[in-house]
Amino acid sequence: MEADKTAEINRTNSEMVLLKILGQGVQVTDFELIDKMDPANIELGYKTLKELGAIDGNLKPTDKGRLMAEFPTEPTMTNVIL
């Protein structure tokens, strides 16, 4: 069996990671991760978070986004809960 060399952060949804980082007031590009996130995943994550109302057009968390960041679930599931 061949080992999968793709980092976990690039194999899963990035919305939760993005929301947690943005909730701390840090831009993802300024945050040093062990493995770099795929730019396509970042863009898709931003798009999803904007559609959920978790971030605004300036990539800043909204009040709803800050609340969503406190939940231990994916933002799409948190949106359903709220």
Backbone hydrogen bonds, N-H to C=O, Kabsch-Sander energy under -0.5 kcal/mol:
donor,donor_aa,acceptor,acceptor_aa,energy
5,K,3,A,-0.7
10,N,7,A,-1.7
11,R,8,E,-1.6
12,T,8,E,-0.9
18,L,14,S,-2.9
19,L,15,E,-2.7
20,K,16,M,-2.2
21,I,17,V,-2.4
22,L,18,L,-3.0
23,G,19,L,-2.2
24,Q,20,K,-0.7
24,Q,21,I,-1.0
25,G,22,L,-1.8
26,V,21,I,-1.6
30,D,27,Q,-1.4
31,F,27,Q,-0.9
31,F,28,V,-0.7
33,L,31,F,-0.9
41,N,38,D,-0.6
42,I,38,D,-2.0
43,E,39,P,-2.4
44,L,40,A,-2.2
45,G,41,N,-2.4
46,Y,42,I,-2.7
47,K,43,E,-2.4
48,T,44,L,-2.4
49,L,45,G,-2.7
50,K,46,Y,-2.5
51,E,47,K,-2.3
52,L,48,T,-1.9
53,G,49,L,-0.6
53,G,50,K,-1.0
54,A,49,L,-2.6
55,I,49,L,-0.9
56,D,60,K,-2.4
59,L,56,D,-1.7
62,T,54,A,-2.4
66,R,62,T,-2.5
67,L,63,D,-1.9
68,M,64,K,-2.7
69,A,65,G,-2.0
70,E,66,R,-0.6
70,E,67,L,-1.1
71,F,68,M,-1.3
77,M,74,E,-0.7
78,T,74,E,-2.5
79,N,75,P,-2.5
80,V,76,T,-1.3
81,I,77,M,-2.1
82,L,78,T,-2.7
